[in-house]
């Protein structure tokens, strides 16, 4: 998944478009978590974490969840999305717990 990619082998569903993503990780359940910077130059109103499900037979991707912060952080260069033991996720370390 390239930054601001306009071409993908997968048909990208609503919410799966991203800009300058980091830290894409395949999870045990087969989903992919991605930190989407959305900035530099600004593409989104804020950075976010997304969970994407891939259908490798249909070659499609759909967003299952989006995680944002009320503080609306916009990361210009770095960030990640981590699973927490409490089963909650934060799009950045600056986000409230």
C-alpha positions as CSV (number, residue, x, y, z in Angstrom):
1,X,0.0,0.0,0.0
2,X,1.8,3.1,-1.2
3,X,1.3,6.6,0.1
4,X,-1.5,8.3,-1.7
5,X,-1.6,5.4,-4.1
6,X,-4.0,5.9,-7.0
7,X,-3.6,2.3,-8.2
8,X,-4.2,-0.8,-6.2
9,X,-4.7,-4.5,-6.9
10,X,-7.7,-4.3,-4.6
11,X,-11.0,-2.4,-5.2
12,X,-10.8,0.0,-2.3
13,X,-14.2,0.5,-0.5
14,X,-15.4,3.7,1.3
15,X,-13.1,4.9,4.1
16,X,-10.1,2.8,2.9
17,X,-8.4,5.6,1.0
18,X,-5.5,6.8,3.0
19,X,-2.6,9.3,2.8
20,X,0.9,8.8,4.0
21,X,0.0,5.7,6.0
22,X,2.3,4.1,8.5
23,X,2.5,0.9,10.5
24,X,0.2,-1.4,8.4
25,X,0.0,-4.7,10.3
26,X,-1.9,-7.9,9.6
27,X,-3.8,-9.0,12.7
28,X,-4.5,-12.5,14.0
29,X,-8.1,-12.2,12.7
30,X,-6.8,-11.4,9.2
31,X,-7.7,-7.7,9.3
32,X,-5.1,-5.0,8.7
33,X,-4.7,-2.1,11.0
34,X,-3.2,1.1,9.5
35,X,-2.2,4.5,10.9
36,X,-3.3,7.1,8.4
37,X,-1.3,10.4,8.8
38,X,-3.6,12.3,6.4
39,X,-1.1,15.1,6.3
40,X,2.0,16.7,4.7
41,X,0.5,18.1,2.6
42,X,-2.9,18.0,4.4
43,X,-5.3,15.5,2.9
44,X,-7.6,14.7,5.8
45,X,-8.9,16.8,8.7
46,X,-7.0,14.6,11.2
47,X,-4.9,11.5,11.5
48,X,-6.7,8.3,12.2
49,X,-6.4,4.6,12.7
50,X,-8.4,2.2,10.5
51,X,-9.1,-1.5,10.5
52,X,-9.5,-2.9,7.0
53,X,-10.8,-6.3,5.9
54,X,-9.4,-7.8,2.7
55,X,-11.3,-10.2,0.5
56,X,-8.6,-11.8,-1.5
57,X,-11.0,-13.8,-3.7
58,X,-12.9,-10.7,-4.8
59,X,-9.8,-8.5,-4.5
60,X,-11.7,-5.9,-2.5
61,X,-11.0,-4.0,0.8
62,X,-13.5,-2.5,3.1
63,X,-13.2,-0.4,6.3
64,X,-14.5,-2.1,9.4
65,X,-13.6,0.6,11.9
66,X,-12.1,4.1,12.1
67,X,-10.5,5.5,15.2
68,X,-10.1,9.3,15.6
69,X,-9.5,11.6,18.5
70,X,-11.7,14.6,19.6
71,X,-8.4,16.5,19.7
72,X,-8.0,16.0,16.0
73,X,-4.3,15.5,15.8
74,X,-2.7,15.7,12.4
75,X,0.7,13.9,12.2
76,X,3.0,15.2,9.6
77,X,5.6,12.5,9.7
78,X,5.2,9.6,12.2
79,X,2.6,7.6,14.0
80,X,1.3,4.2,14.7
81,X,-1.8,2.3,15.7
82,X,-1.6,-0.3,18.5
83,X,-3.9,-2.8,19.9
84,X,-4.3,-2.4,23.7
85,X,-5.0,-5.2,26.2
86,X,-8.3,-3.4,27.0
87,X,-9.3,-3.9,23.4
88,X,-9.3,-0.2,22.6
89,X,-7.1,1.5,20.1
90,X,-5.8,5.0,19.8
91,X,-4.6,6.6,16.5
92,X,-1.7,8.4,18.3
93,X,0.1,8.7,21.6
94,X,-1.4,12.2,21.9
95,X,-4.9,10.9,22.1
96,X,-6.8,10.6,25.3
97,X,-7.0,7.2,27.0
